[in-house]
Amino acid sequence: MSLSIGMVFFIGAIGLVTIGIAGIVLSNHMFRMVLALAITEAGANMLLILAGYRWDAVAPIVTGMPSTQSMVDPVPQAMVLTAIVIGVGVQALALTLVIRIKQRYGTLDMREARRMMQQELDAQAGVKPSASDERPVGERPLPPPVGVNAGVAHD
């Protein structure tokens, strides 16, 4: 069994995306989630470059080639350059938020930070904290049971 080099690159890019998404979904540590986001971005960028690459073509910037020579599509490369710049901005913002959360709550565990934030919000709003995470704060008015006062006219 032999794999072409292009297939190896595609498998590697898909593997990076998969590892990054798994890191985002499975981790509760905020810094690891930011790193997983960077891995996902690298895999997606690699997929974009591979989508536009032609193995027998030349870069469009090279001049002096015969006009019959095919060229690599420059649009995916331009998109990846833009994605890299946007990705750096997103990662900087995410790291800034992680640092601020660490300074304020002293933890990078997402569940613990969320619990502390909820307690702080409840204290500021003057609301009694809920007994469980699944039940909302306060009671929802329940409709009257069916058949208890059915057919009885109110004055």
Disulfide bonds with the S-S distance in Angstrom:
none
